[in-house]
Amino acid sequence: MNIDKQIYDLFSKTIYHTLKKKKALTYTEIVDGIEDCFKEQKIKFKGSVSWYAVTIKHDMHARGVIEVFTEKGKKLHKLKK
């Protein structure tokens, strides 16, 4: 799957920024954070935010930027130290 570099950069920076604010977040909280960020910055994105979020989140995990773990039955994501 090829994703436009501008879209990848936009989402990866927004995911990073969203995770930096909190200790750990669920996938749904990450998507909500992306949508909030887009609203704050007045970014109108026509594609599926959730599809790009999950795709780029998985790539960031594969690259070692994000750590995924389970706590109290919830799958959580945080930035690697």
Residue pairs with C-beta under 8 A, 6 or more apart in sequence:
1 55
3 52
3 55
3 56
7 47
7 52
8 56
8 59
10 43
10 45
11 34
11 52
11 53
11 56
12 56
12 59
12 60
12 65
14 33
14 34
14 37
14 38
15 30
15 33
15 34
15 53
15 56
15 57
15 60
15 66
16 60
16 65
16 79
17 33
17 37
18 25
18 29
18 30
18 33
18 34
18 37
19 25
19 30
19 33
19 66
19 77
19 78
19 79
20 79
21 33
22 29
23 78
24 69
24 71
24 76
24 77
24 78
25 33
25 76
25 77
25 78
26 74
26 75
26 76
26 77
27 53
27 54
27 57
27 75
27 77
30 53
30 57
30 77
31 49
31 50
31 53
34 49
34 53
35 49
37 43
38 44
38 45
38 49
57 66
57 77
60 66
61 67
61 68
61 77
64 80
65 79
65 80
66 77
66 78
66 79
66 80
67 77
67 78
67 79
67 80
68 75
68 76
68 77
69 75
69 76
69 78
70 76
